[in-house]
Amino acid sequence: MIKALYTGVLLALSFTSPILAEEKPNFVIVLADDVAWSSFGCNDAGLYTNTPNIDKLAKQSVRFTNFSGAVAQCGPIRHELYTGLLPPTSGIYTNGNKPSGEFNNIANYLGDLGYRVGLAGKSHFKRVTDFIDIPGFAKDANHEEPTWEMSGVKQFLETSKSENKPFCMVVASVNAHHPWTIGDYKTYLDKVVIPPHMVDTPATRESLARHAAEVEDLDKQVGETMKIIDEMNLADNTVFIFLSEQGTSLPNGKWSIYDYGTKGLCLARWPGKFSPTVTDAVAMYCDISATLIDIAGGDAPAIDGRSFYSVLKGEASDHRDHAFLVHQAGGFMQRAIRSKEFKLIWSPKQENPYYVDTIMNPSRNSIFAVAWREWLEKAKTDSDAQMKADRLLISPEFELYDLKNDPWEMNNLATNPEYAQVVKQMHEKLKADMKEMNDEFSSIDPKDAKKAKKAKMKEQGQDPKKKKSAKKKGSDSDQSDKADKKKKREKKKAEK
């Protein structure tokens, strides 16, 4: 009798154990908007910050110190995050670009693994309809008074829990995207510290103060999201990720290839599974989707991103040899690679100078555009200000920075004979990356190229619309494939 009972218990365990082992974790991604890596206390950047919730999360997480987005602009970096693709693959080099094809994203990949995938807040992504819409957060980043509340987030989590389905939820804040209207910035004016690459002027200080006030609101959103996860007893089986996106709209941040634009904060917490630590492993935004799929037990998709799950588990200290970075906008083009130690920036000789309309157009009245004009004015009598303004305006063909000793990239080592071999080796790696991805320098933005093509067709007496229609029509088999894909997407939506 005892033997039979013992055998029954063993049989029961043999059936239940695999089910427990296969239980899929949930994912929560809180995504900032135009917030530099240096805007958080946990990064020890030496700047003033007030981010207690994010700093608390950092102590519970794996924190990456060498995490980058390929392009310091909202559209490209979000496309990279959701699809796992780099710009040469996706065709998304700037905010105005359209994808060069139909690409799957985490909503598709995780949806196929049984997940409910939702998005709250800002989209800036063409395939946003693949996600379940979660209300409560402002979708317009340029809103003067963006608001947020958590009832939609809570409802999404409750529904997922009641349906016994794993979930992936993205909370995409519009903080701290300009126009920087949230919070009392005046309380920060005397507290902010001017980063070494910036010129200290009244508008620069006010810009940083306004940004700091909005980052504090972002921090509250992170805290409230963590609180709901804890209150619903979901924390132990939820991978919580925080990403800072690209840098601020101040010069050398957004729309640049420097670390103030491309470097981000990445925190990943999974209680009991990830030991809190700081890693210098090189990783990128495109690696996030591959990592989530890996953790969820899916097969590695054919994308540019690669899973860094082994780093999160503490099984590896390295991931990528280097990150691949791009700036190709306003007719100006640059590429860069970034390792743990060095960054090499390649700005080939070109006709067009570096230009960002949002900052440099004299008719712009935003606070950061005013700051740029103050930089130029101060540069007339101040050599240090002149050097910092020239850093933005004048790009030598090669720039090499020692990231460990020069994190603000102020000392270009490219012409130093001691580093000639480093420049040569990194340049070869950069060219190899470009060749592998069929990436080419172009002084014409893809969106401008399309406009030029349409204009040329009109000059030749052709109708661009008819041409597009004929191309779209394609063969019967093409149309059949598209119809099948459409039916599958509609079926998935209905199931959700």
Steps between C-alpha positions, in 0.01 A plus 500: 500500500778744598699397194201562274441842658869589460490393134189714446672804646800449273274467198317818597828690535625369167193650331492831688870588491526557122192727513662714769828506308323616187314784671574808297606821673329832442679803356462868585699763310487860615639721226612859550494763225805715420675436832879480500689219675639759741158606631487239778668485838587132461740580215730715715541750216569785740190693393205598718206257481196411707404148397441298820278233341730433205802498732319249724424284195869518399603349835266205431608455138773413256619845387677539166769767468562447126149496355424689177233577244615506138338836424433787742147566377160381625371315193815301417575405860145372559504305176832351610351408839180338372637322191860425600620651172773755430448788251673336201259207531183692578563815296415713805783752523300804611161586647345557157601168344260220420609137540648342188276195553252330733682386814378307800534648847476388862121511484514235226785293644365490855140478380592174326632377837165566670565848637265796522711793378386853582628854454415802714596849388719613213525275196712664225491158333317403182372161621355633825168326421672166567498597869199511731432867569531582872340837587616748762822648362540791258583389147619837371854582609465864398199557725522808720344327802535121462316302768509141618308268732529128574146358472559374144824332603328334795212380281741347248682313776176383663365370168823315429492349847135396475561339161807323645714639217853635519529863394746747357413860581682806367442824690633762259517831679516832315725635777743665461437593135482872432329749537595431868195646670449259793607582856648807665830540317599808702579280800770333290673807355764517773534124533570382144859434401607594146650198320860550381405512130247785545544876517369647826244764398165603651300306240719189539445504874126557459480218245667255738277617787184452293624159393578401861147594608354271233737216583365517855150441359635206299646362821155513662358299210766234552420493871125464442554219248725314745243552775215344298719203405581447869139546621376242251768253613646487150856613576654156553401382152546830315810622319491876556708705254564874498649672192598865477482544119723763334627824649347843531440746217795710612804510265704179474207299638203396290583507125867427570726197515665592830427311823278779632268402215553129435590356842211386717424363844378140501380338822363144519347354817370147560495421873668171581618449142725801428754592765526880534828608342667746266622362166725660241378260228432684174134474399250684283131581476462242222605229747197553726244321282734203444558481877128499581434226246786295644374539858149404384633180346463597135736431213750770405350708216698609195568855620804718573447480875650222711384377839703608803310264733830335599630838622184556704538157661863572585628225271689740270678832542513587129237531230588708193850591391364845416185699433422638153387864491352717226432864427354573157274803499487850359734396221782418746625146557704323767560147622661380821583190696523494879681237707551488876815710470474716189266665255602572141291748302538514122381817327605468134584812304172644377339807356230556759587625849340364815161665541201439727205722418343459844807651666668714236214666313517866616120527490460226763399629843525184710717535809768265365516693170545819700777323692682423173486865395644594839782252442587665171486847652724403791740329260585837347697596813553169681742239359352218710151577369642517147655155541171351622299659218757386242471146634148497364567692178840370389550125473844362411493182294585289805439544871623254761401524865626315805161439664633389837714807555303745285128410535387837360713451185691826524849382397527369143789251484469415130808700396710380792766259362467282810145410394559456126460122525177531698356734235605264222353190663172667595466655155539156343232361731269788418543450125440126546175571684382734225589247230322217682182707533523657152515838671617797299563865574241722337459876509132454410254387763282209380187713538659775289604243241135394463393860455770552238388187316140616492605845379705345221206282393278806482759678285493200264121517483444186713246470777677391824171380651423268210854369506470426869164332449636276225795404714277429794272277296777248431442142397203286601726297728626817669146613561407158634793505744404848621138391545608197704722718721216746549262220604756368750543846655123546526465154657765586763326827581168318542664246733646783710 
